Amino acid sequence: MSRRTLATAIAGAAVVALTIALFVVPVPYAILSPGPVCNTLGAPTAPCPSVLNAASLITVSPASKDHPSTAKLGATTVSVRTGEPSIAEALGAWFSDGKAVVPREVIVPPGQSQQQVSEQGAAEMRGAQDSAVVAAEAALGLNHVVIASVTGGSAAQGVLAVGDRITALDGTAVTSADQLQALSLRNTDPAKQFRIDIVRDGSSKQVVLQRKPDPKTGTLIFGIGLKDVAAGVQVKVTLDPNAVGGPSAGLMLALGVYDRLTPGELAGSAIVAGTGTIDGAGVVGPIGGIQQKMYAARHDFHATVFLAPAGDCSDAKGAIPHGLQVVKVSTFSDALHALAAVKAGQPAGLPHC
């Protein structure tokens, strides 16, 4: 065999080996892809199933309080492949529109299993559903903040009682437990005297309360446990948290709940999608995978407007699909204002990413 033939054979074998390696050798990365978009006002169908035998992802009772809608408000998701892809698969995803490749530990932190991550995501989705209902009902003035417990030896003992409904703190109307906590934490003065308006046994009264340090943490607290109670309406979000996990659907679920509790459609005939966490006070928080979510919103859900947390605008820039207006929001009130402008055909004046 000549040297040239031998060199050619070696080179050919190397190419074959490299080709095999590209498709066989795994790499420690995860691939993020555009996930399904769940219409919060739609029926629970795969891949957005319900945990109940319900006709829609949001149920409202009594029927007199329900306002079924044919509008489209899409909660976007990200599909994550955590099983180690081959080099070729990772490269393909890297150069593919709408996909991203990240180190696997970003998705599955060291010391955690995939099952633990999935369970955490399900728990976060259940919390997001609860917060979505609270935020929407609070915006409509339907929430009552009720004292569920009073700690013995605390500042509240003998002053507040289980069953008291708190209506205001220092003159600010209180519509959720999260809001009340946020208001109290703003003032760090241990000598601060708070004026608390309550309703007890049908009568309104005002009490003055000064916090005491928590014996365990030293944090200034009133010493009460709170719960949000909806007045005259029962709302359930039935999206299966084991199918769609994480907290990022909170904003769109809250808008879906609000739409179902009010006549008409929030955004009219416009197709709107979005993402963002939400708490009971209506604060919208940043999320991950916004580029994949925008891609799914435009190409799969055919949305023309996308609501994005203000904190994610830097990640959104440069990746916004053609034909999609990305509106930044920081609160539930911002989102409601944005949808009103969209319905009126005036989205151009909204703050965009």
Summary of the structure (lengths in Angstrom):
residues: 353
radius of gyration: 25.4
end to end distance: 65.5
largest distance: 104.0
contacts: 1145
relative contact order: 0.17
helix: 33%
strand: 29%
